[in-house]
Amino acid sequence: MGPLDLGVVAAYLAATVWLGVRGARRAADRTDDYLLAGRTLSLPAFVVALVATWYGGVLGVGEYSYLHGLSNWLVMGVPYYVGALLFAALFARKARMAAGYTVPDLLFDTYGRGAGIVGTVTVLALSLPAAYLLMLGVLLRRVTGWDQRFAVVASALFCFSYIAARGFRSVVRTKGLQFGLMYGGFLLLLPVAVWTAGGWSFLHQSLPAEHFTWDGAQGAGYVAAWYFIALETLVEPTFYQRSFAARSPRTARNGILVSILFFALFDGLTTFTGMYARALLPGLPSGVDAFPALGERLLPAVLLGVFYAGMVATVMATVDSFLLVGGVTLGRDLVWRLSGGKADQIFWTRAGLCVATAASAGIALASRSVVALWYGFYSVGTATLLPPLLGALYPRLRPARRFAGWGMVVSGALTLAWLLRE
């Protein structure tokens, strides 16, 4: 990348900090504003905040579409649309009508201290964005040439710098820019690829036949497994956070329905971009490099910078959202609550954010195998959280209060044992 491209990425980073910290002194002392932006998210703000948070694994999406083609839509897309539809139908309105700020609030209020602590620890594990932070470090290293470890630490500190200022308000204010860049980058690269190489006939001539099959030659069982994995959407902390912050229950439900349309659009852009990368650059040593390599092959200076800024924004939008959830969960839901709930919630949230940022960076630096294991913890989280959350929102499905905590522990332990055995 040349200096002009670096300048574009630097401009994005500067704009992100400015948006995140602007007006920090005016509202940083209000708990409802810091944790949920005052519960005032309009439908457009809700959609932008949710969609921009959903694609932190964009380089992994590029790898899958590079290797398996159109099935990326059916494997990485459709199962999560189904999960989001279920959340919209079953959870969104009821979550907004709840009085709490967080998922642990629901569990503490419904089942008491034991189940609340188990749920809080589980949400904390789900919300540490180590895998996404590692991916952000990979992109930053590619942009700057920095050492990988330094790039990960720098990424973590950068995100912390603007999240801490206004909490969820900072996260929401940066999402419009990140949303625009994540779509703009691929709307820039894909047409250039089509113009340069050709359309559908070029792809048919250049790609293996398996790239056009529904399962990508992975088998029906593999595809079906993703529909179970996608149930993690029903315990996704950021879905609940956006629903709690929506202006109304209707906004929460409709916001998720509209978001699904944007999910489908972005999945289409990334799927075909990955396929063009395979057709034009068939010898890449790793499919993870598909999007960056195609951009470097086709885009001139400045436009390449815009595309890289879009990829960085896509991953950063996920990192900052999950870091905030981790900070709230550790500082406010665990330490503040267990200390008696008398101290300043924002102080403890910021303290939790410090620890969550350090922990995420540490996991990301440990090893790729540790990151992969942590990423796989979502299956454990789903088994642990889904039954009690259903009960919290639907009293008829509620387990007995005295058994809830132990039931969560047993469900999570059995799932973890199964994963480790595999």
Summary of the structure (lengths in Angstrom):
residues: 422
radius of gyration: 21.0
end to end distance: 41.5
largest distance: 67.0
contacts: 1592
relative contact order: 0.20
helix: 83%
strand: 0%
